[in-house]
Structure formats: C-alpha cells, structure tokens
C-alpha cells in the first residue's frame, strides 16, 4: 500500500513538474511575442488624418468639399500648412470660395500655400464671368481719366479716327462705340481696394468676343478714349458721332439747284442748187411747211 502511495506521489510530482515546465514555456513564448510586437510597433511610423484632393485641380479653380477626402499621412513628415479638420478648410462662418493658386495632383495634401484664403482674389481670371473675355486698352494720362480708374469701375469707350463727315467727305470723327464696360484690371493690378491715383498704360475690360473684335479693330485704326461712369449710374449713353463741322456748329449748306440751259433752236435754212456753167451754186430760198 505504501509502495502504491509512493508511486502515485512520484507520478503526481512528475506531472506537476511537467505542467510547470509547459506553463513556463508558454509564458516565455508570450513574452517573446510581446517583445516582438513592441519592437515592431516601435518601428511603425505614426500617422494622422489630413485632407487631400481627389482629382487634378488646376490654377484658378474653386476648391469644393467634393474635391477633397481624408487620408493617412506620416506624422513625422507632415508638411507645414495641412488641413486636419473640415472647419479649418471650409470655415462654417465664411461661405466665400477658396481658389487653387498652384496645381495639385490626386491624393496630394491640401496646403495653405496652394489655396487662397476664403474669398481672396487671385487675379482677373476669377473676375471674368462665363462667356466673357478680357481685353486690354492702351491709355495715357488723358485717355485714362488722369489715373482715377479703378478695378470694378465702368467706362464708356470713344473712338477717334478717319471717317465720313456730315459734309459728305472724310475727316476726323469721334464716335461712342461701347458703353459701361467693366474694368477688371488697371495695368497688372486687379485689386479693387486700390486708393492712390495710378497713371496706367493699359486698362483691361470685360467684354464679349464680338466686342473684342470691335475694340481691336478700333484700336488699330484710331485712338480710344475712356469716359468714367459714375457709381450707381444706370443710364445708357446715346449713340454719339461728332466731326469737326458738328463740333464747330457748321451746318451743311443746302445744295443749289442749277437750271438747265434753254435748248438752242437752230433756224432752218432751205436752198436750191443751180448750175452755172461748170459751177453748182446753192441759192437760199424761203422754206415752205
């Protein structure tokens, strides 16, 4: 009996020792795995959420919410000026659009240096309405209204050149060719907040393609002068055509009727021929009816 008890005790101690060995081996494996995970985690670069574009966006386009998405970006290499929240990129209290000032590619993070501030002007391309064109008019201190022109002002355009006059001939004529054209830039300045007088060399106006052709022809065949339209003035200037005679008040003389000369009635002369020897003589005689 004692031998049996001793055998059972030996077997139990063996099983217990084996169990302890197995448990120790398991914990050793878990420790190794945990250390590996920690080492791997230490080599993984942390990331953050940033906004990036979903398509190629060119200069001058408006950036909308449909053009961006959230992507993961490596935090240690995060460039300056990224947008991490929608409120930063599209402020709730400002509905003015952001314009792209540098072309961006697909999945490229949106950076502050590549988009304008909400509502910020980035040039005349954002000021030209759909279907309209920009046309530059050469001006000087006189034709440019002494430097008082500003972006968003409106001007009438007058052409002076050779043309038919009221006297029926040709000479210098001044004609109103366009009215209330919107100025989008003065020289290279498109900021409507310009306050100082600026004697410009060119004034850029917003016109239709047909008006571009008319102004180009007018500028190549004569001189253009601008007349500033007052703020709030919604009147339309009437067609004006002035030549030297109109300017000086010279009225066109009425044409003088020239009477046709009376017809000359030739007197009828009747003759009779008579032979006198070798001569034939014509003798006048009264004409009979």
C-alpha positions in Angstrom: 0.0 0.0 0.0 2.8 2.3 0.9 4.5 1.4 -2.3 1.4 2.3 -4.3 1.1 5.6 -2.5 4.8 6.4 -3.2 4.3 5.6 -6.9 1.3 7.9 -7.1 3.2 10.6 -5.4 6.1 10.3 -7.7 3.8 10.3 -10.8 2.0 13.4 -9.4 5.2 15.2 -8.8 6.3 14.4 -12.3 3.1 15.6 -13.8 3.2 18.8 -11.7 6.8 19.4 -12.8 5.8 18.8 -16.4 2.9 21.2 -16.1 5.1 23.9 -14.6 7.6 23.4 -17.4 4.8 23.7 -20.0 3.4 26.8 -18.4 6.8 28.4 -18.2 7.4 27.6 -21.8 4.0 29.2 -22.8 4.8 32.4 -20.8 8.2 32.5 -22.4 6.6 32.3 -25.8 4.1 35.1 -24.9 6.9 37.2 -23.6 8.9 36.8 -26.8 5.8 37.5 -29.0 5.0 40.6 -26.9 8.6 41.8 -27.2 8.4 41.3 -31.0 5.2 43.3 -31.2 6.6 46.1 -29.1 9.7 46.2 -31.3 7.5 46.2 -34.5 5.3 48.9 -33.0 8.4 50.9 -32.3 9.4 50.8 -36.0 5.9 51.7 -37.3 5.6 55.4 -38.2 2.6 57.1 -36.6 0.0 58.7 -39.0 -2.5 61.5 -38.7 -5.7 62.3 -40.8 -5.3 65.2 -43.3 -7.3 66.5 -46.2 -6.1 65.7 -49.8 -7.6 66.3 -53.2 -9.4 63.6 -55.2 -8.5 64.9 -58.7 -6.1 67.1 -60.6 -7.1 70.7 -59.8 -5.6 73.5 -61.9 -4.8 77.1 -61.1 -7.8 79.3 -60.7 -10.3 76.5 -60.0 -12.6 76.7 -56.9 -11.9 74.0 -54.3 -15.1 72.4 -53.1 -16.0 69.7 -50.5 -16.4 67.2 -53.3 -12.8 67.7 -54.3 -11.2 66.5 -51.0 -11.0 63.4 -48.8 -9.3 62.3 -45.6 -6.1 60.3 -46.0 -3.5 59.0 -43.6 -0.2 60.9 -43.6 3.1 60.1 -41.7 3.1 62.4 -38.7 7.0 62.9 -38.6 6.9 64.0 -42.2 3.8 66.2 -42.0 4.3 69.3 -44.2 3.5 72.7 -42.9 0.1 74.2 -43.6 -2.0 71.0 -43.9 -5.7 71.0 -43.0 -6.7 68.3 -40.5 -10.4 69.3 -40.0 -13.2 70.4 -42.2 -13.7 73.5 -40.2 -10.1 74.6 -41.0 -10.5 74.1 -44.7 -14.1 75.2 -45.1 -15.0 77.6 -42.2 -18.7 77.5 -41.3 -18.9 81.2 -40.8 -17.4 82.0 -44.2 -19.1 80.9 -47.4 -16.6 82.6 -49.7 -14.8 80.1 -52.0 -11.2 79.1 -51.9 -9.2 79.2 -55.2 -6.3 76.9 -56.1 -3.2 79.0 -56.7 -0.9 76.1 -57.5 -1.9 72.9 -59.4 -2.5 69.9 -57.2 -2.4 66.2 -58.1 -4.6 63.3 -57.0 -4.1 62.4 -53.3 -1.9 65.4 -52.7 -2.5 67.0 -49.3 -4.1 70.4 -49.4 -1.6 73.0 -48.2 -2.3 76.6 -47.2 0.3 77.9 -49.7 -1.6 76.1 -52.5 -5.1 77.6 -51.9 -6.3 81.1 -51.3 -8.0 82.3 -48.1 -11.8 82.2 -48.4 -12.8 84.9 -50.8 -9.3 86.1 -51.6 -8.7 87.4 -55.1 -6.0 85.6 -57.0 -6.2 87.5 -60.4 -8.5 88.6 -63.1 -9.3 85.0 -64.2 -11.6 84.8 -61.2 -13.3 88.1 -62.1 -14.3 87.3 -65.6 -17.8 86.0 -66.0 -18.7 82.9 -68.0 -18.7 83.6 -71.8 -16.8 86.9 -71.3 -13.2 87.9 -72.3 -10.6 90.3 -71.0 -9.3 93.0 -73.5 -6.5 95.5 -72.8 -6.9 99.1 -74.0 -3.9 101.3 -74.3 -4.3 104.6 -72.4 -2.3 107.6 -71.2 -2.9 110.3 -68.6 -5.6 111.9 -70.8 -7.4 108.9 -72.3 -7.2 107.1 -69.0 -9.1 109.7 -67.0 -6.0 111.1 -65.2 -5.4 107.9 -63.3 -8.7 107.8 -61.5 -9.8 104.4 -63.0 -10.1 101.5 -60.5 -11.0 97.8 -61.0 -14.8 97.3 -61.0 -15.4 100.8 -62.4 -17.3 101.1 -65.6 -16.3 103.2 -68.6 -17.7 104.4 -72.0 -15.3 103.9 -74.9 -14.9 106.6 -77.7 -13.1 106.1 -80.9 -11.4 108.9 -82.9 -10.2 108.3 -86.4 -10.8 109.0 -90.1 -14.4 108.5 -91.2 -17.3 110.0 -93.2 -18.3 113.5 -92.0 -21.5 115.4 -92.0 -20.2 117.4 -95.0 -20.2 114.3 -97.1 -16.4 113.9 -97.2 -14.0 112.2 -94.9 -12.1 113.6 -91.9 -11.5 113.1 -88.1 -14.6 111.7 -86.4 -15.2 110.8 -82.7 -17.8 108.1 -82.1 -19.1 106.3 -79.0 -18.5 102.6 -79.7 -19.1 100.8 -76.3 -20.9 101.8 -73.1 -20.5 100.8 -69.4 -17.7 98.3 -69.8 -16.5 96.8 -66.6 -12.8 97.3 -65.7 -11.2 94.2 -64.3 -7.6 95.4 -64.0 -5.5 98.6 -64.3 -2.1 97.8 -65.6 -1.3 94.5 -63.6 -3.4 95.5 -60.6 -6.8 93.8 -60.1 -7.3 94.9 -56.5 -10.5 97.0 -56.3 -9.2 98.4 -53.0 -6.5 100.5 -54.8 -6.7 104.0 -53.3 -3.9 106.0 -54.8 -4.1 107.6 -58.3 -2.4 105.5 -60.9 -1.5 106.7 -64.4 -1.8 103.4 -66.2 -0.6 102.3 -69.6 -3.3 99.7 -70.1 -6.8 99.2 -68.8 -8.3 95.7 -69.0 -12.0 95.5 -69.5 -14.5 92.6 -69.5 -16.2 92.2 -72.9 -17.9 89.7 -75.2 -15.9 88.0 -78.0 -17.7 90.3 -80.5 -16.7 93.3 -78.6 -13.1 92.1 -78.5 -13.1 92.2 -82.4 -14.7 95.6 -82.5 -12.3 97.1 -79.9 -9.2 95.5 -81.6 -10.3 97.0 -85.0 -11.0 100.4 -83.4 -7.6 100.4 -81.5 -5.7 99.6 -84.7 -7.4 102.2 -86.9 -7.6 105.1 -84.5 -7.3 106.3 -80.8 -9.5 105.1 -78.0 -10.5 107.3 -75.0 -12.3 106.3 -71.9 -15.1 108.1 -70.0 -15.7 107.1 -66.4 -19.3 106.2 -65.5 -20.4 107.2 -62.0 -21.3 104.7 -59.3 -25.0 103.8 -59.4 -25.5 105.4 -62.8 -27.7 103.0 -64.8 -28.4 105.3 -67.7 -27.4 104.2 -71.2 -25.4 106.7 -73.2 -26.9 107.5 -76.6 -25.0 106.9 -79.8 -22.7 109.9 -80.5 -21.0 110.8 -83.7 -19.1 114.1 -83.8 -16.9 115.5 -86.6 -15.2 118.9 -86.9 -18.2 120.5 -88.6 -20.5 119.3 -85.8 -18.1 120.5 -83.2 -17.8 124.0 -84.7 -21.5 124.2 -85.4 -21.1 124.4 -89.1 -24.3 123.5 -90.8 -24.3 121.6 -94.1 -25.1 124.0 -97.0 -28.2 123.2 -98.9 -27.5 122.1 -102.5 -28.0 124.9 -105.1 -30.3 123.9 -107.9 -28.7 124.5 -111.3 -31.2 125.4 -114.0 -30.6 123.5 -117.2 -29.8 125.9 -120.2 -32.6 126.6 -122.6 -32.4 124.5 -125.7 -30.9 126.2 -128.7 -33.3 126.2 -131.7 -31.4 126.2 -134.9 -33.0 128.2 -137.7 -33.8 126.0 -140.7 -32.2 127.1 -143.9 -33.5 126.0 -147.3 -31.5 126.2 -150.5 -31.8 125.3 -154.1 -28.9 124.2 -156.3 -28.4 125.9 -159.7 -25.6 125.0 -162.3 -23.9 128.0 -163.8 -21.6 126.6 -166.4 -19.3 124.3 -164.7 -20.2 125.5 -161.1 -23.0 124.3 -158.9 -24.3 127.2 -156.8 -26.7 126.9 -153.8 -29.2 129.8 -153.6 -31.2 130.4 -150.3 -35.0 130.3 -150.7 -37.8 130.6 -148.2 -38.7 127.3 -146.5 -42.2 126.0 -147.0 -44.1 124.0 -144.4 
